[in-house]
């Protein structure tokens, strides 16, 4: 993984999202991840970092998401079962069965109980069907009360491509951005989506800290474009903007 911090122009040598987000001293941060183009990968990364620190962590969803390939997964709503899983597993993914490779949100009341566990809780609160760009509909995202951090993600690989090809709910994207579905995604579109409380910032209250990740910064051109977007966001008061490139590098346990 490559990581560039806000206000920096060089990639970090010691890549840690936990340190970057300044949550290493928090016993039980509640983090909801929204947007498109890297939500699940970001949550996987955070979970592995907590595991490396020998801390327990729960990963779940308020919508739908893919089940983990390696970590333990529990498909129910029993707190007793959760405790048993956590006795032997550092990372526990929780969600009700949905289709072959996915899981869906438990009841909100059960998620509220999970918040009382006093361990980090990572929540995928949005869906994008693996596309890098999106504008939410009326029911999205699902950010539950008690969330302390909202991480909004967009993939840089949407830039310069037709909206219809890269945007989940591209019809809503076209309406929101006042452009046709065939027009290309621009830097101005990223700014509009990231800053709007009707788009990536939707559901973020004053009690929540808003962090932004520009993901898939995989080459020098994308790096220049992402830094430009970051600089323009600073002018609008959004300073916690991180650049990432997960690439194909295997995360180490």
N, C-alpha and C positions, 0 to 999 in steps of 0.2 A: 504494500500500500504506500502511496505517496500522499503527503498532507502538507498544505500550505496554510499557515495561520493568518488571521486578519492582520493587516498592516505590514505583513512580510512579503517579500518577493522571491524568497528562496524556499525550497522544500525542506521540511524538517528531517533531521537525521534520526531522531527518536520519535517514531510515529505512534502517538497514543491519542485516541479520540477522548478518552476519559480525562487526560491532562488538558487537552485542547479546549474541552468544554468547561474546564475548571470545576469538575464534579468529584475529583478524587477524594476530597475530604467529607463528602456527603454520604451518610450511611445508607440512605434509601431514596435516591432520586427517582422521580416518576417522569419518564420521558415518552412523549408521543411523537411518532415520526410520520410525516405527511409528504405528499407530492408524488414525484415520479423519477425513475432513473437511478435507483440505488437504495431504496428503503430497507429491504430485507438484508442486503449485503452490509449496510451500515449497522443494523441491529446485530447481525452475526459477529461483526467486528467488535462491537461493544461487549457482547456476551463473552467472547473469547478473551478480551482484555480483563474482564472481571474474573474469569476463571483463572487466568494467569496470576492475578493478585490474590488468589485463593478466597474469593468472595462468591457467595451464592447470588444467582440472578434469575429472574423469571422473565420470559419473553412471551408475549401474547398479542392478541389483536382485538380491535373493536369492529372490524369488518371481516375480511377474508385474507388469508395468506398461505403460501406454500409451507408444508411441514418441513421440519429440519431433516437433513440427510444423516448427520452424525449425532447430534445431541438427543437427549431423552425427550420424549413427547408424551403428554398426558391428555387424553381426550374426554375429560369429565369435569365435574363441578363439586368435588368433595375436598374440603380442606384437609381432612385426615389423609387422603391419598396424596395430596400435594406435600404434606409434611413428610410422608414416607419416601416420596421421590427425592426430596431435597436432602434427606439423610445420606443418600448415596450419590446424588448427582449435583454438580456445581451449577450446571445450566439446565433449566427446565422450561420447555415450551409447552404452553397450555392453550388448548382450543378444542372446540367440538368438531367431530369428523364432518368433512364436507368434500365430496368428490374424492377421487383416488389419491391425489397428491396434496390436497389442500385441507386447511382447517378454518373454522369460522369462530366468531366471537362467542365466548360464554355470556351468560346474563350479566348485565351491568352490576347487579347486586353482588355477584360472585367476584367480579373484578374489584369492587370496592373492598371486599374482604381481603383480596390479595394485597391491596395497598397497605393493610395493617401488618403485613409480615415483617416490616422493617428491613427489607432487602431491596436492591434496585429492581425496578419494574420497567421493562421496555415494551412499548405498545405500538404496533403498526396500526395506524388510525386512518388509513386511506388506501385506495386501490388504483392501479394504473395499467394492469395487464402487461407489465414489463416494457411499457413505452416510456420515453424519457421526458415527456412534457404533459401537463394536464391542467384543466380548469375544472373545479368540482361542480357537481350538481347540487340540488337543494338539500340532499341528505348527507353530503360529504363535507369535510371529513367528520369522523366521530371522535371528538376529543372529550374525554370524560373529566368531570370535576375532580380536582385534586392533582391534575397534571401540573408539573412545575416547569418543564422544559418542552418546547415544541421545536422539533428539527424539521425544517422544510427543505426538501431536496428536489433539484432538477438536474437532468443530464445534459451536458454540453453538446452531446451528439445530435440534439434536435436543431441546433443553430444552423441556419442556411438551408434547411430542408422543408419541403411542403408540409404545412400544418396537418393535413389529412394523413400523412405517413407517420408522424411522430407524436401526435397529441391524442391522449386518451380523452374521449368525449370531445372530439375535434369540432363537432357542431357547436357545442357550448363555447369552445375556444374561439371559434370564428366570430360568434356573437360578442363575446367579451372583448376581443381585440379589434373588432370592427374591420375585419378583413375576410377574404374568401378562404375556403378550405384549401385552395390550390396555392395560395401565396406562401412565401417562405417565412419561417420563424426568424425574427430579428433580435438584436440586442435589446431594442426598445421593448419588445414583447416580454423578454425575461424580466426587465425592470418592472413592467406593468403587473405581471403575474406575481412576482415576489413581494411587491409592496402593497398589493391590494388586500383589503379585508374581505373581499369577495372571491379571492383566488387562493394563493398559497398561504396567506396569513389569516384565512378564514377560521374563526373559532378561537383565535389567540386572544386571551384576556390580559388585562393589566397585571394580573398576578402571575402570568406565565412569561418565561424568558424565551424569546424568539431567536433561534439560531438558523442559519442558512448554509446549506452545502451545495456547491456547484460541483457535481460529480462528472466522471468520465473526461477529466482534463488529461487526455492521453498523449498529446503532442504539443510542440511549441506554439502552433497557431491557436489551439484551444486554450493554452495557458495565457496567451496575450488577450484573447477575447474574454476569458473568465476574469482576469485582473481588471480589465476595463469595466465589466459589469459590476465587479466588487467596488471599484472606485465610484461609479455612478450611484450605487446603493448607499455608500457612505454619505453622499451629498443629500440623500433623503432620510438620513438618520438611522440606517440599518448598517451597523458596523461589524456585527458578529457573523462574518461571511467566511467560510472555509472552502478551500479547493481540495478535491480529492481525486485520486486515480487508483482504483482497486486493481484494475487490469486482470490478468490471469494468475496472479501470484497466490499461491496457496497460503492461507493464514496458519501460522504455527500454533500448536496447543501450548 
